[in-house]
């Protein structure tokens, strides 16, 4: 990972040529699984070559000026994170910038998007990872995570300024936000900006493609399946939602009817209508508890 980024610092053309020509070999080095360790150690291996923009609440009112000062002016893709849920590693604060940089390297290597059209952005609102926050080498805000209005206003300014600076069609990818913010930001901006959440929608598109591709092999139509998700986070609920939309299209039925093919199992048991602790993205899949099934059933019982 460090060698490849040294190569990028010295000659970016050679770096991306290597990624494009030897994608299979390089992908595990510039993205998962290696990027997880790189993010964990970002404060130790940080390179001073500017690779993206960091914004914190004190930057409100100056976001557009910062975008104007960025050397590239024809940005077409932005990958934005706040570092709260980096892969399976949890809250890594500004160390999560490695994810945004790595994901955009894949845009270039796999999709042919020129690097000058790519911009990684990190929303630095602190971190709840206390050992990281108190590490003398940590480069982010040394405070617990900001929530509420200050957070929302900063993200709003970034999205608005990006659209004004780069046009309505600039693609904004929300990456590795915590559950609450991930769903809230997607709902807030999906009708106002060209955006998507990779953890909710990108994973879902891949999973649905796999199920659809299996039909010629199994002979079982999508609407004939019954799905049980072991986990009800961003990826699980995202896949479930897209599967429900596809089933509704396949059966020519309502989304509510389509969702009856899908059950979720979270850390507290089966998601069902009798539970009062459900967050809003689980509620559409909260069905009446089947007769004879315990409320806190495990995976075996649920199956």
ABEGO torsion letter per residue (X at the ends): XAAAAAAAAABAAAAAAAAAABAAAAAAAABOAAAAAAAAAAAAABBABBABBBBBAAABGAAAAAAAABABABBABBBBBAGABBEAAEBAEAAAAAAAAAAAAAAAAAAGBBAAABBBBBBBAEBABAAAAABAABABBBBBBBBEAAAAAAAAAAAAAAAAAAEAABBBBBBGBBAAAAAAAAAAAAAABBBBBAAAAAAAAAAAAAAAAAAAAAGBBAAABBBBBBEABAAAAAAAAAAAAAAAAAAGBBAAAAAAABBBBBAAEBBBAABAABBAAAAAABBBBBBGBBAABBAAAAX
